[in-house]
Amino acid sequence: MSQYVGAATCVCLAVVLLPRSIQRGAPFANPTLVGAMALAGAAVLALVVAATIAASRVLPGKAAHQVVSRYISPAFGTVAAAARFAAFALLLVLAAGLVGMAVNALTPLAVDGRLIQIPLVVVCALPALLHWRLPLAGALLAVLAASGVIIATLVTGLVREARGTVSLADLITNRAEELPGSQAIHPLGNTFVIMCFLAAVVLLVGGRIGTGRERFLGPRALSTIAGIAAVVLSGTFYLEMRLDILTVPVGLPSIVMGTAFWGSTGRIVTAIAFGFLGLVCVFVVYERLPRLLRELAFDGALPARLAAPEASRARSGVVLLVAVLAGALGVFLSTTHAGVVALVFVCFLIFTLHCAALSLRGGQILKTSERREERRAAHASRWGFAFFALAGFAVLLVTVAMQPAWTLTSLAAVAVPTAGMLIAQRGRGKMSAHLKPLDVGAGRRLPVRTHAVVLVQELNLPTLRAVTYARALRPSTLTALTVDLSESRTAALRAAWNQSQLPVGLTVLGSPTSGARGPLVDYIRFLLDTHPQDIVLVIAPKVVSTTLWHRVYLRRSVPPLFADLSYDSRLMLVQVPYQIHSGEDL
């Protein structure tokens, strides 16, 4: 999926949810104060865009966790990387929550959003686990539909507001929830934190995703997406303020206004468009997660094997863990306001660490460089990013002061992947230290002889390939080994073997009392005990195919046998692949 369409989907989600969060976070607050905080949020957005563009010019191609790991410490780099997982999990919660609000708007019953939100987060992980990709046209359609509904609502509302044909009573009549009577606690601070939501989403989508050519949003694209979103939000806030519903919790503002303007048809169309947007945003996040895993594996934050194309199963396991984390967060973050606050904290945690690392980088250059131009750029970078870091830290402090409980929840969401990554990194470090040779001459003594054993079930093309490979190795002794599980099959194998005139002897082990692995293991152990200075090479044919129908019939018991034999350092286990092409019929 295009980086630009995915970013536009997430930003459009922020545009839809932010007015609703204002209603939940500052009910019945003074609209003038909300307008002032909207200007503060716009300033934070401009600061974030400027910092992101400056960071991409100072260190192009470097992700935040890389910069933090190098210039602060690897542990903080791990925290920055883990915070991205937590941010995507929170974005899943918010997108699924929008689907829940859309369903409630379409049905007469007011269902707890978590009953829709949590199952949706888990179920929508299945396409990602099955490697199904959302068509680009689907994401683009969701963005265009939601944007079209928002713009149509704004234009209609502004026209009707100018004519004086819509009132607060009309909107209250079409509300989706009962109006609470309580006033907001700390409305100024809560509103400021919510207004930073758009900047947080821009931070998240502006970071590097994947390792291909299109990894970052360019400065122009980032500025354009953020600017359009800010303009649309400004129009929405103006219209809500004129209609006196900016801080009145009447439901998702666009759905309520659409209902007031166009009746039940407007409610249905608006709810379907927003529900489709939320669903597509869930798929967009799940599609980005495997690429994030590959990026972190390339950067060394995760095991390198996760970057391999064949490690799709391991990446799917991590995606499933993120889905479980998102479901757990959905239990505690029961409102849109809670999810918004948690996402703001996590994203600005990454932002603060990133800017602090870039400021320290400028200080290190000033200590070592003697070139005037380089020192001048480092001086500007040092103090500029120090200012950005202080601004991000101020947002974190306000968030903690306003909503300490939700901040602790977001910290727990960051702590879970951080602990997992640190444990994995420590384990890799201890294993590397354990395997580091103290004496470079150790383990270099050559074995006296090599004994090769080819495991045979029937004489077919894979078996012939394995025997040919074994002969090419030129071992000291070579034998083909089978187990007499059926007299008729063993007799047919003997006859075919003699007819083929292979220069390799066929050894038939006696009929076992249970399974074929016991006699094979005993025979190979006998070889190892008889020749303590030699090595034994066990070779087995393996049929491989990319076709699912073929793989159904190609199950073999060799991997369990290899697991039984992987106990001795003098034992080498080899599987010789035989490729079946997808066009061949079985």
ROVO-819648 format. One record per residue (C-alpha): residue number from 0; residue in one letter; x negated, y, z negated. Coordinates in steps of 0.5 Angstrom, whole numbers, plus 500, padded with zeros to 3 digits. Layout:
    i  aa    x    y    z
  NUM   a    X    Y    Z
...
This chain:
    i  aa    x    y    z
    0   m  500  500  500
    1   s  498  507  502
    2   q  494  511  496
    3   y  498  517  498
    4   v  505  513  498
    5   g  504  510  491
    6   a  502  516  488
    7   a  508  520  491
    8   t  512  515  488
    9   c  509  515  481
   10   v  510  523  481
   11   c  517  523  483
   12   l  518  518  477
   13   a  515  524  473
   14   v  520  529  476
   15   v  526  525  475
   16   l  524  523  468
   17   l  521  530  465
   18   p  528  534  464
   19   r  531  528  461
   20   s  525  528  456
   21   i  526  535  454
   22   q  533  534  452
   23   r  531  528  448
   24   g  525  531  445
   25   a  528  538  444
   26   p  536  538  443
   27   f  539  545  443
   28   a  533  548  442
   29   n  532  555  445
   30   p  531  555  452
   31   t  527  561  452
   32   l  522  557  448
   33   v  522  551  453
   34   g  521  556  459
   35   a  515  559  455
   36   m  512  551  454
   37   a  514  550  461
   38   l  509  555  463
   39   a  504  552  459
   40   g  505  545  462
   41   a  504  548  469
   42   a  497  551  466
   43   v  495  544  463
   44   l  497  541  470
   45   a  493  546  474
   46   l  487  545  469
   47   v  488  538  470
   48   v  488  538  478
   49   a  482  543  477
   50   a  478  538  473
   51   t  479  532  477
   52   i  477  536  483
   53   a  471  538  480
   54   a  469  531  477
   55   s  470  528  484
   56   r  465  533  487
   57   v  460  533  481
   58   l  460  525  481
   59   p  463  523  488
   60   g  466  515  488
   61   k  465  515  480
   62   a  471  513  476
   63   a  472  515  469
   64   h  470  509  465
   65   q  463  509  469
   66   v  462  516  467
   67   v  464  515  460
   68   s  460  509  459
   69   r  453  512  462
   70   y  453  518  458
   71   i  457  517  452
   72   s  456  510  450
   73   p  459  503  453
   74   a  464  502  448
   75   f  467  508  449
   76   g  467  507  457
   77   t  471  500  455
   78   v  476  504  451
   79   a  477  509  457
   80   a  478  503  462
   81   a  482  499  457
   82   a  486  506  456
   83   r  488  505  464
   84   f  491  498  463
   85   a  495  501  457
   86   a  497  507  461
   87   f  500  503  467
   88   a  504  498  462
   89   l  507  505  459
   90   l  508  507  466
   91   l  512  500  467
   92   v  516  501  461
   93   l  518  508  464
   94   a  520  506  471
   95   a  524  500  468
   96   g  527  505  463
   97   l  530  509  469
   98   v  533  503  472
   99   g  536  502  466
  100   m  539  509  466
  101   a  541  508  473
  102   v  545  502  471
  103   n  548  505  465
  104   a  551  511  470
  105   l  554  506  475
  106   t  558  502  469
  107   p  563  504  464
  108   l  559  500  459
  109   a  553  504  455
  110   v  548  498  454
  111   d  542  499  450
  112   g  537  500  456
  113   r  532  495  453
  114   l  536  490  455
  115   i  535  492  462
  116   q  528  495  461
  117   i  524  489  458
  118   p  527  483  462
  119   l  526  487  468
  120   v  519  489  467
  121   v  517  481  466
  122   v  521  479  472
  123   c  518  484  476
  124   a  511  481  475
  125   l  513  475  479
  126   p  512  478  486
  127   a  505  480  484
  128   l  504  473  481
  129   l  506  470  487
  130   h  501  475  491
  131   w  508  478  495
  132   r  506  486  497
  133   l  512  491  497
  134   p  512  493  504
  135   l  510  501  505
  136   a  517  502  508
  137   g  520  500  502
  138   a  516  505  497
  139   l  517  511  502
  140   l  524  510  503
  141   a  525  510  495
  142   v  521  517  495
  143   l  525  520  500
  144   a  531  518  498
  145   a  530  520  491
  146   s  527  527  493
  147   g  533  528  498
  148   v  538  527  492
  149   i  534  532  488
  150   i  533  537  493
  151   a  540  536  495
  152   t  542  537  488
  153   l  538  543  487
  154   v  540  547  493
  155   t  548  545  491
  156   g  547  547  484
  157   l  543  554  486
  158   v  549  555  491
  159   r  554  554  486
  160   e  551  558  481
  161   a  550  564  485
  162   r  558  563  487
  163   g  560  562  479
  164   t  564  555  481
  165   v  560  551  476
  166   s  560  551  468
  167   l  558  548  462
  168   a  564  545  461
  169   d  564  541  468
  170   l  557  538  466
  171   i  559  536  459
  172   t  566  533  462
  173   n  561  528  466
  174   r  556  527  461
  175   a  553  520  460
  176   e  553  520  452
  177   e  555  523  446
  178   l  552  529  444
  179   p  549  529  437
  180   g  549  535  433
  181   s  542  535  430
  182   q  537  540  432
  183   a  530  539  434
  184   i  525  538  429
  185   h  518  542  432
  186   p  522  544  439
  187   l  516  548  441
  188   g  510  543  440
  189   n  515  537  442
  190   t  516  541  449
  191   f  509  542  450
  192   v  507  535  450
  193   i  513  533  454
  194   m  511  538  459
  195   c  504  535  460
  196   f  507  529  462
  197   l  507  531  470
  198   a  499  532  468
  199   a  498  526  465
  200   v  501  522  471
  201   v  497  526  476
  202   l  491  524  472
  203   l  493  517  472
  204   v  494  517  480
  205   g  488  521  481
  206   g  483  516  479
  207   r  480  511  483
  208   i  484  504  484
  209   g  480  499  488
  210   t  474  498  492
  211   g  476  500  499
  212   r  475  506  503
  213   e  481  509  500
  214   r  480  510  493
  215   f  481  517  491
  216   l  486  522  492
  217   g  483  527  496
  218   p  483  534  493
  219   r  488  537  498
  220   a  493  531  497
  221   l  492  531  490
  222   s  493  539  490
  223   t  499  538  495
  224   i  503  533  491
  225   a  502  536  484
  226   g  504  543  487
  227   i  510  540  490
  228   a  512  537  484
  229   a  511  543  480
  230   v  516  547  484
  231   v  521  542  484
  232   l  521  542  477
  233   s  521  549  476
  234   g  527  549  480
  235   t  531  544  476
  236   f  529  548  470
  237   y  532  554  472
  238   l  538  551  474
  239   e  539  547  468
  240   m  537  554  464
  241   r  543  558  468
  242   l  548  552  467
  243   d  546  552  459
  244   i  544  544  459
  245   l  536  545  459
  246   t  536  542  452
  247   v  543  539  451
  248   p  543  532  452
  249   v  548  530  457
  250   g  545  525  460
  251   l  540  524  466
  252   p  540  531  468
  253   s  540  530  476
  254   i  546  524  475
  255   v  550  529  471
  256   m  549  535  476
  257   g  551  530  482
  258   t  557  528  478
  259   a  559  535  477
  260   f  558  537  484
  261   w  560  531  488
  262   g  565  527  483
  263   s  564  519  483
  264   t  561  519  490
  265   g  555  523  487
  266   r  554  519  481
  267   i  554  513  485
  268   v  549  515  490
  269   t  544  519  485
  270   a  544  513  480
  271   i  543  508  486
  272   a  537  513  489
  273   f  534  513  482
  274   g  535  506  480
  275   f  531  504  487
  276   l  526  509  485
  277   g  525  506  478
  278   l  525  499  481
  279   v  520  501  487
  280   c  515  504  482
  281   v  515  498  478
  282   f  513  494  484
  283   v  507  499  485
  284   v  504  499  479
  285   y  504  491  479
  286   e  501  492  486
  287   r  495  496  483
  288   l  494  492  477
  289   p  490  487  481
  290   r  486  492  485
  291   l  484  495  478
  292   l  482  489  476
  293   r  477  488  482
  294   e  475  495  481
  295   l  473  494  473
  296   a  470  487  475
  297   f  465  490  480
  298   d  463  496  475
  299   g  462  491  470
  300   a  467  492  465
  301   l  470  485  466
  302   p  467  479  468
  303   a  464  479  475
  304   r  468  473  477
  305   l  475  477  477
  306   a  472  481  483
  307   a  472  474  487
  308   p  477  473  493
  309   e  478  466  490
  310   a  479  469  483
  311   s  487  471  484
  312   r  489  466  479
  313   a  485  469  474
  314   r  487  476  476
  315   s  495  474  476
  316   g  493  472  468
  317   v  491  479  467
  318   v  497  482  470
  319   l  502  477  466
  320   l  498  479  460
  321   v  500  487  462
  322   a  507  485  463
  323   v  507  482  456
  324   l  504  488  453
  325   a  509  493  457
  326   g  515  488  454
  327   a  512  489  447
  328   l  512  497  448
  329   g  519  497  451
  330   v  521  494  444
  331   f  518  500  440
  332   l  519  506  445
  333   s  526  506  445
  334   t  527  512  449
  335   t  524  516  455
  336   h  522  521  450
  337   a  518  516  446
  338   g  515  513  453
  339   v  513  520  455
  340   v  509  522  449
  341   a  505  515  449
  342   l  503  516  456
  343   v  501  523  455
  344   f  497  521  449
  345   v  493  515  453
  346   c  492  519  459
  347   f  489  525  456
  348   l  485  520  452
  349   i  482  518  458
  350   f  481  525  461
  351   t  478  528  454
  352   l  473  522  454
  353   h  471  523  462
  354   c  470  531  461
  355   a  466  530  455
  356   a  461  525  459
  357   l  461  530  464
  358   s  459  536  460
  359   l  453  531  456
  360   r  451  529  463
  361   g  450  537  465
  362   g  446  538  458
  363   q  441  532  460
  364   i  440  535  467
  365   l  438  541  463
  366   k  433  538  459
  367   t  430  534  465
  368   s  430  538  471
  369   e  426  544  473
  370   r  429  546  479
  371   r  433  552  479
  372   e  439  550  483
  373   e  440  544  480
  374   r  440  547  473
  375   r  445  552  475
  376   a  450  547  477
  377   a  448  543  471
  378   h  449  549  466
  379   a  456  551  470
  380   s  458  543  469
  381   r  456  543  462
  382   w  460  549  460
  383   g  466  548  465
  384   f  467  541  463
  385   a  466  542  455
  386   f  472  547  456
  387   f  476  542  460
  388   a  474  537  454
  389   l  477  542  449
  390   a  483  543  452
  391   g  484  535  453
  392   f  483  534  445
  393   a  488  540  444
  394   v  493  536  447
  395   l  491  530  443
  396   l  492  534  437
  397   v  498  537  438
  398   t  501  530  440
  399   v  499  527  434
  400   a  502  532  430
  401   m  508  532  433
  402   q  509  524  434
  403   p  505  520  429
  404   a  509  514  430
  405   w  509  514  437
  406   t  501  516  438
  407   l  500  510  433
  408   t  504  505  438
  409   s  500  508  444
  410   l  493  507  440
  411   a  495  500  439
  412   a  497  499  446
  413   v  490  501  448
  414   a  487  497  442
  415   v  489  491  445
  416   p  486  491  452
  417   t  480  494  448
  418   a  479  488  444
  419   g  479  483  449
  420   m  474  487  453
  421   l  469  488  448
  422   i  470  480  446
  423   a  469  478  453
  424   q  463  483  454
  425   r  460  481  447
  426   g  461  473  449
  427   r  457  475  456
  428   g  452  478  452
  429   k  450  473  447
  430   m  451  467  453
  431   s  446  471  457
  432   a  441  472  451
  433   h  442  465  450
  434   l  440  463  457
  435   k  434  468  457
  436   p  428  463  458
  437   l  422  464  453
  438   d  417  460  457
  439   v  418  461  464
  440   g  414  454  465
  441   a  420  451  461
  442   g  425  447  465
  443   r  420  446  472
  444   r  418  439  471
  445   l  420  435  477
  446   p  424  429  476
  447   v  421  422  478
  448   r  427  420  483
  449   t  434  422  485
  450   h  439  417  485
  451   a  446  418  489
  452   v  453  415  488
  453   v  458  417  493
  454   l  465  416  490
  455   v  470  412  495
  456   q  477  411  496
  457   e  478  409  503
  458   l  474  410  509
  459   n  476  416  513
  460   l  473  422  515
  461   p  472  426  509
  462   t  468  420  506
  463   l  464  419  512
  464   r  462  427  511
  465   a  460  426  504
  466   v  456  419  506
  467   t  453  423  511
  468   y  451  429  507
  469   a  448  424  501
  470   r  444  421  507
  471   a  441  428  509
  472   l  439  429  502
  473   r  434  423  502
  474   p  435  420  495
  475   s  431  415  492
  476   t  437  410  492
  477   l  444  411  495
  478   t  450  407  494
  479   a  458  408  495
  480   l  462  406  489
  481   t  469  404  489
  482   v  474  401  484
  483   d  478  395  485
  484   l  485  397  483
  485   s  488  393  489
  486   e  485  387  492
  487   s  489  388  499
  488   r  486  395  499
  489   t  479  393  497
  490   a  479  388  502
  491   a  481  393  507
  492   l  475  397  505
  493   r  470  392  505
  494   a  472  390  512
  495   a  472  397  515
  496   w  465  399  511
  497   n  462  392  515
  498   q  465  394  521
  499   s  462  401  521
  500   q  455  399  520
  501   l  453  404  515
  502   p  446  404  512
  503   v  449  405  505
  504   g  451  399  501
  505   l  458  399  498
  506   t  459  397  490
  507   v  465  395  488
  508   l  467  395  481
  509   g  471  390  477
  510   s  479  391  476
  511   p  480  396  470
  512   t  485  395  465
  513   s  487  402  465
  514   g  485  407  470
  515   a  479  408  475
  516   r  475  413  471
  517   g  473  408  466
  518   p  469  404  470
  519   l  466  409  474
  520   v  463  413  468
  521   d  460  407  465
  522   y  457  405  471
  523   i  454  412  472
  524   r  452  412  464
  525   f  448  406  466
  526   l  444  409  471
  527   l  442  415  466
  528   d  440  410  461
  529   t  436  405  466
  530   h  432  411  469
  531   p  431  416  463
  532   q  426  420  467
  533   d  431  421  474
  534   i  437  425  476
  535   v  443  422  478
  536   l  447  425  484
  537   v  455  424  484
  538   i  458  426  491
  539   a  465  426  492
  540   p  469  428  498
  541   k  474  434  498
  542   v  480  435  503
  543   v  481  443  503
  544   s  487  446  507
  545   t  490  453  506
  546   t  497  450  508
  547   l  501  449  502
  548   w  505  443  505
  549   h  498  440  506
  550   r  496  441  499
  551   v  502  437  496
  552   y  499  431  499
  553   l  492  432  497
  554   r  492  431  490
  555   r  486  427  488
  556   s  483  425  481
  557   v  476  427  482
  558   p  476  434  477
  559   p  478  430  471
  560   l  472  425  473
  561   f  467  430  473
  562   a  470  433  467
  563   d  468  426  464
  564   l  461  426  467
  565   s  459  434  465
  566   y  456  432  459
  567   d  449  430  461
  568   s  444  435  464
  569   r  441  430  468
  570   l  447  429  472
  571   m  449  433  478
  572   l  456  433  481
  573   v  458  435  488
  574   q  464  436  492
  575   v  463  435  500
  576   p  469  439  503
  577   y  473  437  509
  578   q  477  442  512
  579   i  484  441  515
  580   h  486  447  519
  581   s  493  450  519
  582   g  495  448  526
  583   e  494  440  524
  584   d  499  436  522
  585   l  499  430  517
